[in-house]
Amino acid sequence: MSVTIKDIAKRLGVSATAVSKALNDRDDVSEELKRKVLKVAEELDYSANTIAKRLVTNKSNTIGVFMLSRRESEQRETVGFQFLSGILEEANKNGYDIVLFSTNSDLLDEKSYIKLCKERRVEGAIFTGLRLDDPHIPEIKKAKFPITIIDTELDDAENVGFITTDNLSGVHKALEYLWKLGHRRIAMINGHHQAQVSKRRYQAFKEFLTQKGVFDEDLVFYGDFTKNSGYKAALKILELNEPPTAVFSASDLMALGAIKAFKDKGLILPRDMSIIGYDNITSSEYTDPSLTTVAQDSVNMGREAVRLVLDGLDGGTMKKKVLEAKLVIRDSCARCC
């Protein structure tokens, strides 16, 4: 019969929880107990005890992953889980475990992200969904271990890498497609102001239409990357005296919400309104009409995020990587009359 944590706890006369914490090298367990637990684990031939072996080498082989969100709805169906798929794949390939932190700055008490990392002895960290107004950014920039941030670039941060999709190229590809279909009055549903991708996608949107001589600030609406916010933005678009003939949405989720709003108001898509999203989440292919969207390879972004952390652990300089964005043409756009 295989030895369990409970067997070790019984031998030492402590709780199984205390043994688990010791094997995970938690800070809230004494060094003396950690040594005793390791000794008994070896005596009992606790064969699954890879963590105990790591205590000997002082390496955890663990990367912390922070999925930062202020809404449960944002976590159900977002590119964050596509990122996570790539992260898990690449970490496992390199013999690393993942500790997942699903939180945000509002939920943290006295512990910061970095303190959580130290407590769990992670060797590096990956962040998704980091807001520009997050109060813990200064501490992240000073971290002594490698960190990769997906879609948020921090300046003056020696140990912080960055990976994103080419937002400029991606937005321009979407708008060029709409332009060739004859659309001139194009609205944007953008994400919230504290997302760096919102700023960059807005800049790309404004740049393209300004060059064409048709940019109109009144056609820019804001959501928060959720379906509900896209729905509300679409209703506002329809209240305009002169509605647009096409909409570019900074995320697929907002685009899906907008599609529902347009349908609820009796529009037939894409005859009455063309729409393009951004992300290429799985459900974008199965909505009616199927959504034309700017695809970012979110799974590969997750893989690259791990590679950047591992490069940093090997002594390399933390890099910044920008991956290609591709336009996936489906059925949500039509030629403008």
C-alpha positions as CSV (number, residue, x, y, z in Angstrom):
1,M,0.0,0.0,0.0
2,S,1.4,3.4,-0.9
3,V,2.4,5.9,1.7
4,T,0.2,9.0,2.1
5,I,0.5,12.4,3.7
6,K,-1.7,11.0,6.5
7,D,0.9,8.3,7.3
8,I,3.6,10.9,7.6
9,A,1.3,13.1,9.8
10,K,0.5,10.1,12.1
11,R,4.2,9.3,12.5
12,L,5.0,12.9,13.5
13,G,1.9,13.5,15.6
14,V,0.9,16.5,13.5
15,S,-2.0,17.3,11.1
16,A,-2.0,16.3,7.5
17,T,-2.4,20.0,6.7
18,A,0.8,20.8,8.4
19,V,2.6,18.0,6.5
20,S,1.2,19.2,3.2
21,K,2.4,22.8,4.0
22,A,5.8,21.5,4.9
23,L,6.1,19.5,1.7
24,N,5.1,22.6,-0.3
25,D,7.7,24.6,1.6
26,R,5.2,27.1,2.9
27,D,6.4,30.1,4.9
28,D,3.9,29.5,7.7
29,V,5.6,26.2,8.7
30,S,8.8,26.0,10.7
31,E,12.1,24.9,9.2
32,E,12.4,22.3,11.9
33,L,9.0,20.7,10.9
34,K,10.0,20.7,7.3
35,R,13.2,18.8,8.1
36,K,11.3,16.3,10.1
37,V,8.7,15.8,7.4
38,L,11.4,15.3,4.8
39,K,13.2,12.8,7.0
40,V,10.0,10.7,7.6
41,A,9.0,10.9,4.0
42,E,12.3,9.4,3.0
43,E,12.1,6.7,5.7
44,L,8.6,5.7,4.6
45,D,9.6,5.8,0.9
46,Y,7.1,8.4,0.0
47,S,7.7,7.8,-3.7
48,A,5.4,10.5,-5.0
49,N,7.3,13.0,-3.0
50,T,8.8,15.1,-5.8
51,I,8.2,18.2,-3.7
52,A,10.4,16.8,-1.0
53,K,13.2,16.2,-3.5
54,R,12.9,19.8,-4.6
55,L,13.4,20.9,-1.0
56,V,16.8,19.3,-1.2
57,T,17.8,21.2,-4.3
58,N,16.1,24.4,-3.1
59,K,14.1,24.5,-6.3
60,S,10.3,24.5,-6.6
61,N,10.1,24.0,-10.4
62,T,6.9,26.0,-10.1
63,I,5.5,29.0,-12.0
64,G,2.8,31.2,-10.6
65,V,0.0,32.2,-13.0
66,F,-2.2,35.1,-12.1
67,M,-5.5,35.4,-14.0
68,L,-6.7,38.8,-12.9
69,S,-10.4,39.6,-13.3
70,R,-13.0,41.7,-11.5
71,R,-15.9,39.7,-12.9
72,E,-16.8,36.0,-12.7
73,S,-18.4,36.4,-16.2
74,E,-15.0,37.4,-17.6
75,Q,-13.5,34.1,-16.5
76,R,-16.1,31.8,-18.1
77,E,-15.3,32.3,-21.7
78,T,-12.2,34.4,-22.4
79,V,-8.8,34.1,-24.1
80,G,-7.4,33.8,-20.6
81,F,-8.2,30.1,-20.6
82,Q,-6.6,29.7,-24.1
83,F,-3.5,31.4,-22.6
84,L,-3.7,28.9,-19.7
85,S,-3.8,25.9,-22.1
86,G,-0.6,27.0,-23.7
87,I,1.0,27.8,-20.3
88,L,0.2,24.3,-18.9
89,E,1.4,22.6,-22.1
90,E,4.8,24.3,-22.1
91,A,5.3,24.1,-18.4
92,N,4.6,20.4,-18.3
93,K,7.0,19.9,-21.3
94,N,9.8,21.5,-19.3
95,G,9.0,19.7,-16.0
96,Y,7.4,22.7,-14.2
97,D,4.2,22.8,-12.2
98,I,1.7,25.6,-12.2
99,V,0.2,27.4,-9.2
100,L,-2.9,29.3,-10.4
101,F,-4.0,32.5,-8.7
102,S,-7.4,33.7,-9.8
103,T,-7.7,37.0,-8.1
104,N,-7.3,40.8,-8.5
105,S,-6.0,43.8,-6.6
106,D,-9.5,44.4,-5.0
107,L,-9.5,40.9,-3.5
108,L,-6.0,41.0,-2.0
109,D,-5.8,41.9,1.7
110,E,-2.4,42.6,3.0
111,K,-0.7,40.2,0.6
112,S,0.6,41.5,-2.7
113,Y,1.1,39.4,-5.8
114,I,4.8,39.2,-5.1
115,K,4.2,38.1,-1.5
116,L,1.9,35.3,-2.7
117,C,4.7,34.2,-5.0
118,K,7.2,34.1,-2.2
119,E,4.8,32.3,0.1
120,R,4.3,29.5,-2.6
121,R,8.0,29.5,-3.5
122,V,7.3,30.0,-7.2
123,E,10.4,30.6,-9.4
124,G,8.7,32.9,-11.9
125,A,5.3,34.3,-12.7
126,I,2.9,35.0,-15.6
127,F,0.2,37.6,-15.4
128,T,-2.9,38.0,-17.6
129,G,-5.5,40.8,-17.3
130,L,-3.2,43.2,-15.5
131,R,-4.8,46.6,-15.4
132,L,-2.8,49.8,-15.9
133,D,-4.2,51.2,-12.6
134,D,-3.3,48.1,-10.5
135,P,-1.6,49.4,-7.3
136,H,0.8,46.5,-7.2
137,I,2.6,47.4,-10.5
138,P,5.5,49.1,-8.8
139,E,6.2,46.0,-6.8
140,I,5.9,43.8,-9.9
141,K,8.5,46.0,-11.7
142,K,11.0,45.5,-8.8
143,A,10.5,41.7,-8.6
144,K,13.8,39.7,-8.2
145,F,12.5,36.7,-10.2
146,P,11.4,36.6,-13.9
147,I,7.8,37.6,-14.8
148,T,6.0,37.6,-18.1
149,I,3.0,39.8,-18.6
150,I,0.5,39.0,-21.4
151,D,-0.8,42.1,-23.2
152,T,0.5,44.7,-20.7
153,E,3.9,46.2,-21.3
154,L,5.8,47.8,-18.3
155,D,8.7,50.2,-18.8
156,D,11.8,50.2,-16.6
157,A,11.3,46.6,-15.4
158,E,14.4,44.6,-15.7
159,N,12.9,41.2,-14.8
160,V,9.6,41.6,-16.6
161,G,9.0,40.3,-20.1
162,F,6.0,41.0,-22.3
163,I,4.1,39.2,-25.0
164,T,1.2,40.4,-27.1
165,T,-0.3,40.2,-30.6
166,D,0.4,43.0,-33.2
167,N,-2.6,45.1,-32.3
168,L,-1.8,47.7,-34.9
169,S,-1.6,45.2,-37.8
170,G,-4.6,43.3,-36.5
171,V,-6.9,46.3,-36.3
172,H,-5.7,47.6,-39.7
173,K,-6.5,44.3,-41.3
174,A,-10.0,44.3,-40.0
175,L,-10.6,47.9,-41.1
176,E,-9.0,47.4,-44.5
177,Y,-11.5,44.5,-45.1
178,L,-14.4,46.6,-44.1
179,W,-13.1,49.5,-46.3
180,K,-12.9,47.2,-49.3
181,L,-16.5,46.2,-48.7
182,G,-17.4,49.8,-49.1
183,H,-18.0,50.8,-45.5
184,R,-17.0,54.3,-44.6
185,R,-19.0,55.0,-41.4
186,I,-17.5,52.5,-39.0
187,A,-18.0,52.4,-35.2
188,M,-15.8,50.9,-32.5
189,I,-16.7,49.1,-29.3
190,N,-13.6,49.3,-27.3
191,G,-12.6,47.8,-23.9
192,H,-12.2,49.7,-20.7
193,H,-9.6,52.5,-20.3
194,Q,-7.3,50.5,-17.9
195,A,-6.5,47.8,-20.5
196,Q,-3.4,48.5,-22.5
197,V,-4.9,46.6,-25.5
198,S,-7.8,49.0,-25.4
199,K,-5.5,52.0,-25.9
200,R,-3.5,50.3,-28.6
201,R,-6.5,49.1,-30.5
202,Y,-8.1,52.5,-30.3
203,Q,-4.9,54.1,-31.6
204,A,-4.8,51.7,-34.5
205,F,-8.5,52.3,-35.2
206,K,-8.1,56.1,-35.1
207,E,-4.9,56.0,-37.2
208,F,-6.5,54.0,-40.0
209,L,-9.7,56.1,-40.3
210,T,-7.8,59.4,-39.9
211,Q,-5.6,58.5,-42.8
212,K,-8.8,57.8,-44.8
213,G,-10.3,61.1,-43.7
214,V,-13.4,59.7,-42.0
215,F,-12.5,59.2,-38.3
216,D,-15.3,60.3,-36.0
217,E,-14.8,60.2,-32.2
218,D,-18.6,60.0,-31.7
219,L,-18.5,56.5,-33.2
220,V,-16.2,55.2,-30.4
221,F,-18.1,53.4,-27.6
222,Y,-16.7,51.7,-24.5
223,G,-17.4,48.4,-22.8
224,D,-15.4,46.1,-20.4
225,F,-14.8,43.1,-22.6
226,T,-18.0,41.3,-21.6
227,K,-21.1,40.4,-23.7
228,N,-23.3,42.6,-21.6
229,S,-21.2,45.7,-22.2
230,G,-21.2,44.9,-25.9
231,Y,-24.9,44.6,-25.9
232,K,-25.3,48.0,-24.2
233,A,-22.8,49.7,-26.5
234,A,-24.7,48.3,-29.6
235,L,-28.0,49.8,-28.3
236,K,-26.2,53.2,-28.0
237,I,-24.9,52.8,-31.6
238,L,-28.5,52.3,-32.8
239,E,-29.6,55.5,-31.0
240,L,-27.4,57.6,-33.3
241,N,-29.1,59.9,-35.8
242,E,-26.9,58.3,-38.4
243,P,-25.9,54.8,-37.3
244,P,-22.8,53.2,-38.9
245,T,-22.9,50.5,-41.4
246,A,-20.2,48.5,-39.7
247,V,-18.8,47.9,-36.2
248,F,-15.3,46.9,-35.1
249,S,-15.3,45.3,-31.6
250,A,-12.1,45.1,-29.5
251,S,-13.1,41.7,-28.3
252,D,-15.2,38.8,-29.5
253,L,-17.3,38.7,-26.3
254,M,-18.4,42.3,-26.8
255,A,-19.1,41.5,-30.5
256,L,-21.3,38.6,-29.5
257,G,-23.2,40.9,-27.1
258,A,-23.6,43.5,-29.9
259,I,-24.9,40.9,-32.3
260,K,-27.6,39.9,-29.9
261,A,-28.6,43.6,-29.4
262,F,-28.8,44.2,-33.1
263,K,-31.0,41.1,-33.6
264,D,-33.2,42.1,-30.7
265,K,-33.8,45.4,-32.4
266,G,-34.8,43.7,-35.6
267,L,-31.7,44.1,-37.7
268,I,-30.7,41.3,-40.1
269,L,-26.9,40.6,-40.0
270,P,-24.9,41.2,-42.0
271,R,-27.4,42.9,-44.4
272,D,-28.2,45.7,-42.0
273,M,-24.9,45.8,-40.0
274,S,-21.5,44.3,-40.5
275,I,-19.4,43.4,-37.5
276,I,-15.8,42.2,-36.8
277,G,-14.5,41.0,-33.4
278,Y,-11.0,40.4,-32.0
279,D,-9.6,37.3,-30.3
280,N,-11.1,34.4,-32.3
281,I,-12.6,32.6,-29.2
282,T,-14.2,29.2,-29.9
283,S,-17.8,30.5,-29.8
284,S,-17.1,33.1,-32.4
285,E,-17.3,30.4,-35.0
286,Y,-20.7,29.1,-33.9
287,T,-22.7,32.3,-33.4
288,D,-25.3,33.3,-36.1
289,P,-23.9,34.8,-38.3
290,S,-20.4,33.3,-37.6
291,L,-18.1,36.1,-36.5
292,T,-15.4,37.5,-38.7
293,T,-12.6,38.3,-36.3
294,V,-8.9,39.1,-35.7
295,A,-7.3,36.0,-34.5
296,Q,-4.5,36.0,-32.0
297,D,-2.8,32.7,-31.3
298,S,-3.6,32.7,-27.6
299,V,-2.4,29.2,-26.9
300,N,1.0,30.0,-28.5
301,M,1.1,33.2,-26.5
302,G,0.8,31.1,-23.3
303,R,3.6,28.8,-24.5
304,E,5.8,31.8,-25.3
305,A,5.1,33.3,-21.9
306,V,6.5,30.2,-20.2
307,R,9.5,30.2,-22.5
308,L,10.3,33.8,-21.5
309,V,10.1,32.9,-17.8
310,L,12.4,29.9,-18.4
311,D,14.9,32.1,-20.3
312,G,14.9,34.5,-17.4
313,L,15.6,31.6,-15.0
314,D,18.5,30.6,-17.1
315,G,20.0,34.1,-16.8
316,G,18.7,35.5,-20.0
317,T,17.4,39.0,-20.5
318,M,13.6,39.3,-20.3
319,K,12.4,39.9,-23.8
320,K,9.4,41.5,-25.5
321,K,7.6,39.5,-28.2
322,V,4.9,40.5,-30.6
323,L,3.1,37.8,-32.5
324,E,1.3,38.1,-35.8
325,A,-2.5,38.8,-35.9
326,K,-4.6,37.2,-38.7
327,L,-8.0,38.1,-40.0
328,V,-10.4,35.2,-40.0
329,I,-13.2,35.9,-42.5
330,R,-16.6,34.3,-41.7
331,D,-20.2,35.5,-42.3
332,S,-20.7,38.6,-40.2
333,C,-19.7,41.2,-42.9
334,A,-21.4,42.2,-46.2
335,R,-20.8,44.7,-48.9
336,C,-22.1,48.2,-48.0
337,C,-24.9,49.4,-50.4
